[in-house]
Amino acid sequence: MQTNFKRHQIVKIITPPDPEYVEYHNEDDPNFKEVPIVKGMKGKINIILPNGQYHVEIISDSGEIIAYAPFSEESLEAI
């Protein structure tokens, strides 16, 4: 399978993911606040899924993992 992105590559989110498929990193934490995933946020390719989508770790400005979500190739941009 030919892909534009490789594992662990840093990417920029062009279109937000479907909220139904977003998995937040610290949902069990009592101080957890759900942060909306918006255009322009940065992430890191975690794995390439068999259907050609990318499982992305969404990263905060401070470098912490906020959430995980699947994205299509058209929804991401290389940094």
Secondary structure by P-SEA (a helix, b strand, c coil): ccccccccbbbbbccccccccccccccccccbbbbbbcccccccccccccccccccccccccccccbbbbbcccccccc
